[in-house]
Amino acid sequence: MCIEMVRFGLLNVTAGAVESLSSTGPVRLLSLAVGIGCLSVAIVDLFWTILWDDKGAGPLSSRLMISAWHRLRTLGDERDQGLSIGGPLILALNLLVWVGLIWLGWTLVFAGSEDALVHSRPTGPVTWIGRFYFVAQTMFTMGNGDFYPGSSLWQVAAALTTASGMLFVTLGVSYVISVLDGVTGRRSYANSVLGIGKRGETFVTTGWNGEDFDQFDHLLDTLSAELSDLGAQHKIHPILHYYHSDELLDSSARAVVVFDEALTLLRFGVPEEHRPNDALIASARSNAESYLNAYTDTIEPADQVPPAPDLDHLREAGVPTVSDAEFADALADLDERRRQLRAVIEASGREWPSGSDD
């Protein structure tokens, strides 16, 4: 409803302005057209990013995120602490671009007619600074009386300016809160997984009680549910990809890699009679795949397959395993998935878990 009201108002303003500007020359018409274009881009991208829950970020926001993150990655070492500012910086840039386009758009719209704005004191024509000032006051306050619309048509435009400002503030605040909730969820999940083991082999051996993995069922169910929520949050808010923590135990990308490698070991490296519940393993692997799918639009799989998990580590802990040849055959079918995992962890500024991480 709100979108339709704004759209209807913009169309009315455009139609009326075009009629009143027909004798004022192409420059003002161009200003009006560019202004409407800026507003359209900002509003579409804003609603796309915040309210369209299965399409991720809007076209403008997604390009801004990718470009800003790549620039940060090139400024220093991949493990540089500067990456920790990536998420907050990209979020701030996103908000600034939205408000900047809306502000610029309305300024250009009000420049589309000579009588769009009138100074409360007759001091000559309204300047560009005056238009910027009027739009800012109208968007974020109720105005201060220094300028006022020159006709009923521009009164409608001023009302729409106020509505767009209120809309931006409301949606912007809700967006920030939602993103920060997602960041908290990422770190909670990372602590849950990496607190058990910092690589897949350690995770598996921690759950072995000497006879079976019975105690793993509840843990797998819990972590699988958390991973499902994490994947959904990343799909809705791709900006979460760019939140990087200096602390290893806060790295959700590392946690997903460890958890998925542990699931691979449990499913393909442990004989069927000794595995945890197969349905839980299948569900958890499906949720891990959904998480990876949230990255498919922004990250290509790595060129090289990561090192295979070490079955000898499990054997040393007394965990029954299949033969190395059988495990290698199973891993060969998972090359694409594991290359995607490697791409995700490298994009986050982390390295693939190794034996020295225990």
ABEGO torsion letter per residue (X at the ends): XAAAAAAAAAAAAAAAAAAAAAAAEAAAAAAAAAAAAAAAAAAAAAAAAAABAAAEBBAAAAAAAAAAAAAAAAABBAABAAAAAAAAAAAAAAAAAAAAAAAAAAAAAAAABAAABBBABBAEBBBAAAAAAAAAAAAABAEAGABBBABAAAAAAAAAAAAAAAAAAAAAAAAAAAAAAAAAAAAAAAAAAAAABABAAAAAAAABAGABAAAAAAAAAAAAAAAAAAAAAAAABAAAAABBBABAAABAAAAAAAAAAAAAAAAAABBAAABBBAAAAAAAAAAAAAAAAAAAAABBBBABBBBBBBAAAAAAAGBBBBBAAAAAAAAAAAAAAAAAAAAAAAAAGBBBBBAAAX
